[in-house]
Amino acid sequence: MTNLNIEIKNLVQQHQSTQSHIKFLIHAVGRLDPQLFQEMASSTAIRNRMALYRWSLYDFKEAMQRHDELDKRIFEGRRSLGGILKEHQAILEQISSTISLVESAAVNTLIREELNVYLAKTTIAVNNICETIELHMNREDELVRQHQKTSQNPGR
């Protein structure tokens, strides 16, 4: 098996791992839903949950950075690399922005209504990130299929 084939296999595994991570992030952000906290939890408890969720976002950002490095190796020298890197940049910016939002909610003393706004904004941001990543992975998967097709039929 060539190095490129090994890298492509790693990419497929990363995509599967990313899909699992996305499911976790969506499930976890759903547990931050303001409706779940009607009068059951104090603002401190909500901020503590937000602080914990922030670490999940940091882990996810780190995983996306590793994914970026793998893509650079796989798509090196291909026209598609520029577009892929722009998508990665946009995804990492979305994640960083969401981390800032969650950190602000976790460290600032906010009243319950303000926390509800942060919770809603966080949910929207995470859903947007996950949708963007799904689209990105679909495009990458198609590029890999095209590459595999051309490498199997080099004369065509």
N, C-alpha and C positions, 0 to 999 in steps of 0.2 A: 504494500500500500504506500503510495507516494505521500510526501509531506502535505501537499495540498489536499489530498483525499482525507488525511487525518484531520486537518484543520476544518474541512467541511463537515466531517462527522462531529467534531467539537461544536461547530456552529449549530448544527441540528440539535445537539444535546443542550446547548445554551438556550436555544429557543424554547425547548420543552421546559427547562428550568424557569425561564422568564415567564412563561405562561402560568406556571404554578405560583410564582411570586406575585403575578398580577392578580390571580384569584385570591391569594391571601390578602393583598392590599385592599382589594375591593370588599372582601368580607370584613376585614378589620375596620375599614373606614365606615362601613355600615353599622358597626358597633358604636361609632361615635355619633350616630344620628341623634339630634336634639330631642326627637320624640321619645327616645328610649330613656331620657333623663328627666322626664316631666318634673317630678318633685322628688325623685328617688336619690339624686346625688347632689352634693354641694358643688360649687364652682371649683373648689380645690380638687375634688375627685375628678372632675372633667379635665382640668388642667393636667393632672397627673396622667390621665389616659392619653391626652394629646402628647405629653412628653414621651411616653412609651412609644407611641405611633411614630414620632419623629425618628426614633432609632431604626424602625423598619424602613423608613424612607432613606436614611443614610445607607443602610445595607443595600437597598435597591439601587441607589445611585452608584455605589461601588461596583455592583454587578454590571451595570450598564457601561461603566468605564472599562471594565475588563472586556466586555462585548465589543466595544469600540476598538480596542487593541487587536482583537482577533479579526475583526472586519478589515482593518488596515492590512493585516498579513494576507488575508484571503483575496481581497480585491485590489491588491497593489498592482499598479500599472494599468488598471482598467478604467475606462471612461466613467463607469458608474461610481467609482470611489468618491468623487467630489460630492455627488448627490447624497450618498450614504453618510458621509462625514457631516454634511449640513444637517441632515435629519438627526444624527446623534447629538450635534450641538444643540439643536432645538429641544430635543428630549431632555438633555442634561440641564438646560436652562429652566424647563418646566419643573423638573424635580427640585432644583435649587430654590426656585421661587416658592414651591409648595413647602419645602423644608422651612424657609424663612417665615412663611405664614403660620405653620404649626409651632415653630419656636416662639413666635410672638405671642401666640395664645397660651403657650405653656409657661412662659416666664413672666408675663405681665399680669398684674392684678386687674381682672376684668369682672364686670358684673355678669350675671347669668345671660342677659339678652345679648351682650357683646360676644360672649362665648358661642352662643347659638349661631351668630353670624359667621364666626371663624369656622365653626363646625360645618356649616353649609358650604362655605367657600372651599374648605378642604375637600369635601366630598366631590364637588364639581371639578376641582383641580386634579384630583386623583383619577377620576373617571376620564378626564381629557387626556391625561398622561397615558393611561392604559389603552385608550383607543388609538392614540398616536403610535404607540409601540406595536400594537397589533398590526396596524397598516404597514409600518416599517418592516416588521418581520415577514409579512406576506410578500412585500417587494423583494426583500433579500432572498427569500425562498425561491422566488421566480428567477432571480439572477443566478442562483446556484443551479437550478434546473437547466437553464439555458447554457451555463458553462459546462455542465456535465454532458449535455446533449452534443455540444460542439467538440468536446474532448473525446467523445466516443466516435464521432464522425468528422475527423479533422479535415477531410477533403471536401466537405460540403460547404 
